[in-house]
Amino acid sequence: MKTLSNQPTPGTKAAPPAPPGPADPAKPPELGGARARIDALDDEILDLLGRRADVAKQIATAKRAAAVEVFHDPERERQVLERLMQRGEGRFPRDAIRAVFREVMSACLSVEEPLRVAYLGPEGTYSQMAARHLFGLSARYRECATIEAVFDAVESRDVTYGVVPFENSTEGAVSMTSDAMLEGQLMIRQEYVLPVAHCLLATATSLSSIMTVYSHPQALAQSREWLGKHVPRAQIIQTTSTTAAVREVLADDRAAAVAAELSSEIYGVPILRRNIQDRPENATRFVVIAKEDAKPTGNDRTTLAFAVSHKQGALRRVLSEFETAGVNLSRIESRPSRKEAWQYVFLVDVEGHRTDPALVQALAAVKKNVSFLKVIGSYPRADVFTAVAKMASGPDD
């Protein structure tokens, strides 16, 4: 069998090489050099990350020698992120700076000692999204079936922190969280406002074929008007979580779930419509619960609870003490005391840290006029307005 060869036969001259063809317009000459520089910079970044991890190990050794119980320092992390976002502004997107260095710090902390965090599960919920934003992908997460279970995990020291929803901008307070705070001894260490953009997930290809819609009561309430307009014939069924709703859809091609985009990615259920929440500024305030609250930062919030006797003007007198001390109340909520029928406890958010002189003065005066007073925690204020400004412009039709 003969084989073909590009070599010239004996006694003949090789053909001259073909002239180079025109340059590929899709690949300009300088592209190769730019890519080489990108590769070199990536290698340099990787080396720097390794050096940062080495320093983290040294810090871990020093903390162990000093018998430090909790390696994580959220106040230090917040300061680092703020400094880096200010320094990089104009050169790199602020949100991207935070996201990148959030993961860098999470990974380095895992080198020191993996951070354990509980959240209201299951996987794919908004609580998980908030937890990931706060602590990064390298933390060790524990799913909890109930808000009470999150509190129990922190109380028993199975985890360092818990992440639970506190209130929604559309539907108000999350009563189970409020009650758990009143009855337990844990404190709020941090808050985070997560813009909530609900999606309608379904294997169906059209809204007209949807006969059932599943979701958590909060998600259904936040999308009530949209559902009534676009799937008016569908039966609405409540589930324990938005993720549980998505699991129902997996077994029914005429059902849909109101859930987060993350659930679509995890469970492979297509998104039929995006941004179906009734209010475009819809957001949920999550809190991090811990054994201790945070140190003063100069831009803090304090959550506290008190009860007053059934006497004329009792509540007014308490509120006037905050006004007299120059302390602003930003939120007030009443909850049944669960200890005596028709007795109520008031949860309030005030501006400032519990160690600020004005708040110290106010609390001392309030204590004289209440039957119960509890400081649930002081912590850095989240930028609520920035979070809401990042919401989508409005629901899809």
matplotlib code that plots the C-alpha trace (Angstrom):
import matplotlib.pyplot as plt

x = [0.0, 1.4, 1.5, 1.2, 4.1, 4.7, 8.4, 9.6, 10.5, 14.2, 15.5, 12.7, 12.7, 10.5, 7.7, 8.2, 6.1, 2.8, 2.7, 1.0, -2.7, -4.4, -4.6, -7.7, -9.7, -11.2, -7.7, -5.8, -2.0, -1.9, -4.4, -1.9, 0.3, -2.7, -3.7, -0.2, -0.2, -3.6, -2.1, 0.9, -1.4, -3.6, -0.5, 0.6, -2.9, -2.7, 0.7, -0.6, -3.7, -1.3, 0.7, -2.5, -3.5, 0.0, -0.6, -4.0, -2.4, 0.0, -3.0, -4.7, -1.6, -1.5, -5.2, -4.9, -1.9, -4.1, -7.0, -9.3, -12.6, -14.1, -11.7, -14.1, -14.1, -17.0, -16.2, -12.7, -14.0, -16.5, -13.6, -11.5, -14.3, -15.2, -11.5, -11.1, -14.3, -13.3, -9.8, -10.9, -13.8, -13.6, -11.1, -13.3, -17.1, -17.8, -20.1, -17.5, -14.8, -17.0, -17.9, -14.3, -12.8, -15.8, -14.8, -11.1, -11.7, -14.0, -11.4, -8.6, -10.8, -11.4, -7.6, -7.7, -10.8, -13.9, -16.8, -20.0, -23.2, -26.9, -29.6, -33.3, -33.3, -33.5, -31.0, -32.1, -34.0, -33.5, -31.9, -29.2, -28.6, -28.3, -25.9, -23.7, -23.5, -22.5, -20.1, -19.0, -18.8, -16.1, -18.1, -19.6, -23.4, -26.0, -29.6, -32.3, -36.0, -37.3, -36.3, -36.3, -33.8, -31.4, -31.6, -31.0, -28.0, -26.3, -27.4, -25.8, -22.6, -23.0, -22.5, -21.1, -23.8, -27.3, -29.0, -32.8, -35.3, -36.4, -38.8, -40.0, -40.6, -44.0, -45.3, -43.7, -42.2, -41.4, -43.3, -41.4, -38.1, -39.5, -40.8, -37.5, -35.6, -37.9, -37.7, -34.0, -30.7, -29.0, -28.2, -28.2, -24.7, -25.3, -28.0, -28.3, -31.0, -31.5, -33.5, -36.1, -36.9, -39.4, -39.5, -42.2, -40.6, -42.3, -41.7, -44.8, -44.2, -47.2, -49.0, -52.4, -51.4, -50.6, -53.3, -51.5, -49.0, -46.9, -44.8, -44.1, -46.8, -44.5, -43.6, -47.2, -48.3, -45.6, -46.8, -50.5, -51.6, -49.4, -50.7, -54.3, -53.8, -51.7, -52.8, -56.3, -57.5, -54.6, -55.0, -52.6, -51.0, -48.7, -45.5, -42.9, -40.4, -39.9, -37.6, -40.3, -42.5, -39.9, -39.8, -43.5, -43.2, -40.7, -43.5, -46.3, -46.0, -49.1, -47.7, -45.5, -43.5, -42.8, -39.1, -35.6, -33.5, -31.0, -33.7, -33.9, -30.1, -30.1, -33.1, -33.0, -36.6, -36.9, -37.9, -41.3, -41.4, -39.0, -39.7, -43.3, -43.3, -46.0, -43.6, -40.4, -38.7, -39.5, -36.7, -36.1, -34.0, -32.0, -30.2, -27.2, -27.7, -24.8, -23.8, -22.7, -23.6, -21.2, -18.8, -19.7, -19.0, -20.5, -23.3, -25.3, -28.8, -30.1, -33.0, -34.7, -37.9, -40.0, -43.4, -45.6, -48.5, -52.1, -52.2, -53.2, -50.3, -47.8, -46.5, -46.4, -44.3, -41.8, -41.5, -41.1, -38.0, -36.3, -37.3, -36.0, -32.6, -32.5, -32.7, -34.7, -37.0, -37.0, -39.4, -41.9, -43.8, -46.1, -46.1, -48.2, -46.1, -47.0, -46.9, -50.1, -53.3, -53.7, -50.3, -48.0, -44.3, -43.0, -39.9, -38.3, -35.3, -33.5, -30.6, -27.3, -25.3, -26.4, -23.1, -23.8, -24.3, -27.7, -29.0, -27.6, -29.5, -32.7, -32.5, -32.0, -35.1, -37.2, -36.3, -38.1, -41.4, -41.5, -42.2, -39.7, -36.7, -34.3, -31.6, -31.5, -28.4, -26.5, -25.0, -23.8, -26.7, -27.2, -27.6, -31.3, -31.7, -28.7, -30.1, -33.6, -32.1, -30.5, -33.9, -35.2, -37.3, -40.5, -42.3, -42.4, -45.8]
y = [0.0, 3.4, 6.2, 9.8, 12.1, 15.8, 15.1, 15.8, 12.8, 12.4, 14.7, 17.3, 20.6, 21.3, 23.8, 27.2, 27.8, 29.4, 33.1, 34.0, 34.6, 37.8, 38.3, 37.0, 40.2, 38.4, 38.1, 41.3, 41.0, 42.5, 40.0, 37.3, 39.7, 40.9, 37.3, 36.5, 39.5, 38.3, 34.8, 36.4, 38.6, 35.6, 33.7, 36.6, 36.9, 33.2, 33.6, 36.5, 34.4, 31.7, 34.2, 35.6, 32.1, 31.6, 34.8, 33.5, 30.4, 32.5, 34.4, 31.1, 30.0, 33.3, 33.0, 29.5, 30.5, 33.3, 30.9, 32.8, 30.9, 32.5, 33.1, 35.1, 38.9, 40.3, 43.9, 43.5, 42.0, 44.9, 47.4, 45.6, 45.4, 49.1, 50.1, 48.0, 49.2, 52.8, 52.2, 50.3, 52.5, 53.7, 50.9, 47.9, 47.6, 48.1, 45.1, 42.9, 44.0, 43.0, 39.7, 38.8, 39.7, 38.2, 34.8, 35.5, 36.2, 33.2, 30.9, 32.2, 31.8, 28.2, 27.8, 29.2, 27.4, 26.7, 28.9, 27.1, 28.8, 27.7, 29.0, 28.4, 25.8, 23.8, 24.5, 27.1, 29.4, 33.2, 32.5, 30.5, 33.4, 35.8, 33.4, 33.0, 36.8, 37.3, 34.4, 33.2, 29.8, 28.4, 28.4, 25.2, 25.6, 23.7, 23.6, 23.9, 23.1, 25.8, 29.2, 27.7, 25.1, 27.8, 29.4, 26.0, 25.3, 28.6, 28.2, 24.8, 26.0, 23.6, 26.6, 30.1, 32.1, 31.7, 33.5, 34.1, 36.4, 39.3, 41.4, 41.9, 45.4, 44.2, 41.8, 43.1, 41.2, 37.5, 36.5, 33.3, 35.2, 37.9, 35.2, 33.3, 36.5, 37.3, 33.8, 33.1, 34.6, 35.1, 38.5, 40.2, 40.5, 41.8, 42.6, 42.3, 43.5, 41.1, 42.4, 39.6, 39.0, 36.1, 33.8, 31.5, 28.1, 25.4, 22.7, 24.0, 26.3, 28.6, 30.3, 29.0, 25.4, 26.2, 24.7, 24.8, 27.3, 26.3, 28.4, 29.6, 31.9, 34.9, 34.5, 33.9, 37.1, 39.1, 37.9, 37.8, 40.5, 39.1, 35.5, 36.7, 38.5, 36.0, 32.6, 33.3, 29.7, 28.2, 26.7, 28.3, 25.9, 26.9, 24.9, 25.0, 26.8, 28.0, 25.1, 22.6, 24.3, 23.6, 20.0, 19.7, 21.1, 18.3, 15.8, 17.8, 19.4, 21.5, 23.1, 26.1, 27.4, 30.9, 30.8, 32.3, 32.0, 30.0, 27.2, 27.0, 26.5, 23.9, 21.8, 22.4, 23.7, 26.4, 30.0, 30.8, 34.4, 36.6, 39.5, 38.5, 40.2, 42.8, 45.6, 46.2, 47.4, 44.1, 43.2, 41.1, 42.0, 39.1, 39.1, 37.2, 35.8, 34.9, 34.7, 38.3, 41.4, 43.8, 46.5, 50.2, 51.4, 54.9, 53.8, 51.3, 50.0, 48.5, 46.1, 45.9, 44.7, 46.0, 45.5, 48.1, 47.7, 48.3, 51.9, 55.0, 56.7, 53.9, 53.4, 57.1, 57.7, 55.1, 56.4, 60.0, 58.9, 58.0, 61.4, 63.2, 61.5, 62.3, 58.7, 58.0, 55.0, 53.4, 50.5, 49.2, 45.9, 44.4, 40.7, 38.6, 37.9, 34.2, 34.3, 36.0, 36.4, 39.9, 41.0, 42.4, 43.0, 45.7, 45.1, 48.4, 49.3, 52.5, 54.3, 54.0, 51.5, 50.4, 51.9, 55.3, 57.9, 59.0, 55.4, 54.6, 57.6, 56.5, 52.9, 53.9, 56.1, 53.5, 50.8, 52.8, 52.7, 49.1, 45.7, 44.0, 45.3, 43.3, 44.5, 42.0, 43.4, 46.4, 45.9, 47.9, 49.3, 47.8, 50.2, 49.6, 52.2, 51.0, 47.4, 48.6, 50.7, 47.6, 45.9, 45.3, 48.2, 46.2, 42.9, 41.3, 41.2]
z = [0.0, -1.0, 1.4, 0.4, 1.4, 1.2, 0.6, -3.0, -5.1, -5.9, -8.6, -8.3, -6.5, -3.6, -4.3, -2.7, 0.5, -0.1, 0.8, 4.1, 3.7, 5.0, 8.7, 10.4, 11.2, 14.2, 15.7, 15.6, 15.8, 19.4, 20.7, 21.4, 23.4, 25.4, 26.2, 27.3, 29.7, 31.1, 31.7, 33.5, 35.6, 36.5, 37.6, 39.7, 41.3, 42.1, 43.8, 45.8, 46.9, 48.1, 50.1, 51.6, 52.7, 54.3, 56.3, 57.3, 58.7, 60.8, 62.1, 63.0, 64.9, 66.9, 67.7, 68.9, 71.1, 72.6, 73.1, 70.9, 70.7, 67.5, 64.6, 62.5, 62.9, 60.9, 61.8, 60.5, 57.3, 56.8, 57.2, 54.7, 52.1, 52.5, 52.1, 49.0, 47.4, 47.9, 46.6, 43.5, 42.6, 39.0, 38.1, 38.9, 39.6, 43.3, 43.5, 41.8, 44.3, 47.2, 45.6, 44.7, 48.1, 50.0, 48.5, 49.1, 52.7, 53.0, 51.5, 53.7, 56.8, 55.9, 56.0, 59.6, 60.8, 58.7, 59.6, 60.5, 59.6, 59.9, 57.7, 57.1, 54.4, 52.3, 49.6, 47.1, 49.5, 49.8, 53.3, 51.6, 49.1, 52.0, 53.9, 50.9, 50.4, 54.0, 54.5, 51.0, 49.4, 51.7, 54.9, 56.1, 55.9, 57.8, 56.5, 59.1, 58.6, 60.9, 62.2, 65.7, 64.6, 63.4, 66.9, 68.5, 66.3, 67.4, 71.1, 71.3, 69.5, 66.7, 64.5, 65.1, 63.3, 62.1, 59.2, 59.4, 57.7, 60.0, 57.9, 54.4, 52.8, 51.5, 54.1, 57.2, 60.1, 60.2, 63.4, 64.0, 64.1, 66.4, 68.8, 68.8, 69.6, 72.5, 74.0, 73.5, 74.6, 71.2, 69.8, 66.4, 65.2, 61.6, 59.1, 55.4, 53.0, 50.1, 47.1, 46.4, 42.8, 42.5, 39.4, 38.2, 37.6, 35.6, 33.1, 31.2, 28.2, 28.7, 31.5, 30.2, 31.1, 34.8, 37.0, 40.4, 41.9, 44.9, 47.2, 50.7, 52.2, 52.1, 48.4, 47.5, 49.4, 47.7, 44.2, 44.9, 42.4, 39.6, 40.1, 40.1, 36.8, 34.9, 36.2, 37.6, 37.2, 39.2, 42.6, 45.1, 47.5, 50.4, 51.1, 53.9, 51.6, 48.1, 47.5, 48.6, 46.0, 43.2, 44.2, 43.7, 40.2, 39.3, 39.5, 37.8, 34.4, 35.0, 38.1, 38.8, 41.8, 43.0, 43.9, 43.5, 40.4, 42.4, 42.7, 39.0, 38.8, 41.5, 40.4, 36.7, 36.5, 33.7, 34.5, 32.8, 34.1, 36.0, 38.5, 39.3, 42.7, 43.0, 44.2, 42.3, 45.5, 47.3, 49.7, 52.8, 55.8, 57.1, 60.4, 61.6, 65.1, 67.5, 71.1, 71.1, 69.2, 67.4, 68.5, 67.7, 64.2, 64.3, 62.0, 64.0, 64.8, 68.0, 68.4, 71.8, 73.3, 76.2, 77.8, 79.5, 82.0, 81.0, 82.1, 80.3, 78.5, 79.4, 75.9, 75.1, 78.2, 77.1, 73.6, 74.8, 76.7, 73.4, 72.0, 75.1, 74.7, 71.0, 69.9, 66.7, 66.4, 62.9, 63.6, 66.1, 66.2, 68.8, 69.6, 72.0, 75.1, 75.1, 78.9, 79.7, 77.6, 76.0, 77.1, 74.4, 73.9, 71.7, 69.5, 68.3, 66.2, 67.2, 65.6, 67.5, 69.5, 73.0, 74.3, 72.8, 75.6, 74.2, 74.0, 77.5, 78.8, 77.0, 78.2, 81.8, 81.7, 79.8, 82.4, 85.0, 83.0, 81.8, 83.2, 80.9, 78.9, 76.7, 74.3, 71.4, 69.8, 68.4, 64.9, 61.8, 59.7, 56.3, 53.4, 52.7, 50.1, 48.0, 48.1, 47.0, 44.2, 42.7, 42.2, 38.8, 37.3, 37.6, 37.1, 33.7, 31.9]

ax = plt.figure().add_subplot(projection="3d")
ax.plot(x, y, z, "-o")
ax.set_aspect("equal")
plt.show()
